Amino acid sequence: MEHEARSARQLWVEDERGRRRMPDPVRDAAVRAVMITSVTLIQAVVAFYCTVAGAWLAFPMTVTTVASTVVATWSVLDVWITRQVWRQRNGVVSEPSSTARPSIRTRRDEDRAETTPLSEAA
């Protein structure tokens, strides 16, 4: 009887969240960035300990840590770029707001339309 009660109860219950799941390309870029950043931090710690210990590996680790920092910075920037590109292509519909100014050509055409009937009437 206890076994039947356990099987009737759900093991996993999903909670409703306010935020939706990230798109796949953005999530891929974020996972890549986390992996690269974690490897860079591990390299920095190893370089520090090698420097403190006076090991020969200190200089090569420091050089690779500097290079990895550049790569990690780019990977984090790639997450932001991928997110913006995905939003432009698939997500947000871009429309000018009500406070957006009309283009110069539109204003010029309107001005010409207003002045033309006056000169013809005279």
N, C-alpha and C positions, 0 to 999 in steps of 0.2 A: 504494500500500500504506500509506503514511503517512496518507493521507486516511481510509482505512478504520479505522485505529487511533484516529484522533481522534474519528470519529463514534461509535465503540463506547464511548468514555469519556464519562462524564456531565459536563456542564458545571457543573451545580448539584447539590450534595449537601447535603441538610438534616441538620443535627445535631439529635439529640434533646435537648430542653431540659427542665429540671425545672419551669419555670413555664409555665403555659398562657397563651394569648393573652387580652388584656383583652376584655371584652364591648364590643360596638359603641357603646352609648351612653357608656360610660366613656371609650373611646378617642376618640370625637368631642369630648367635653368636655376631654380632655387636649390634643388637637391645638389646640382653640380657645384654651386657656389658654397654651400655648406661643407661639402666634402673637401673642396680645394682650400677653404679657409681653415678647416680643422687640421689638414696636413701642414699648412703653413704655420699654425700655432705650435704643432708638435715639433716641427723643424726649429722654430725659434727657441723652444725650451731645450732641445738637444744642443743647439749651438751655444746657449747660455751655459749649460752644464759643462760642455767641452771646454769653453773658455775659462771657466772657474777652475777646472781640473788641469788646465794646461795641456790638453790633448792635441795631437796633430790634426784631428778632425775639425777643430774649431773654425779654421779659416774656410775650408770648403763648405761647411754647414752654414756659415754666415753669408757667404756669397749666394748659395742656393736659397737661403731664406729671403734675401733681398729680391731675388728674381721671383720667388713664389709670392711675395707680397704684391708685386706688380700684377701677376696673374690673378691673384685673389681679388685685388681691387677691380680688375676688369670683369671678373666673373660676377661680382656683386652689381656692377654697373650693367652687365648683360641682363640680369634679372629685371632691372628697372626698364631697360630698353625693350625687352621682350614683352613686358606687361603693357607698355604704352602702345607698341605695335599691335598687339592682340586686341586691345581696346579700340584702336582706330579701325581695324579690319573687321572685327566681329561684334564688338560690344556696343559702345555708346554711339547714338546717332548725333552727329554734330550739326546743330542749328544755331544761328546767331540769336543772341538773347534780345529781349525787347529794348535794352539800352544800347545795343550796337548801333553805331552810326551808319547811315547809308553810304554807299561808295560815292566817290567824287563824280563818276560818270552818271550815276542815277540822279544825283542832285543837279548836275549841269543840264541833263535832259529835262528835268522838271522845271528848272529855271527858264529854259528855252521855250517849253510848252506854255508857260505862263506869259512870257513876253511876246510871243508870236501873234496870238489873237489880238492883242492891243494894237500892234502896228498895222495889222490888216484892216482893222475897224476904222482907223483914222483916214 
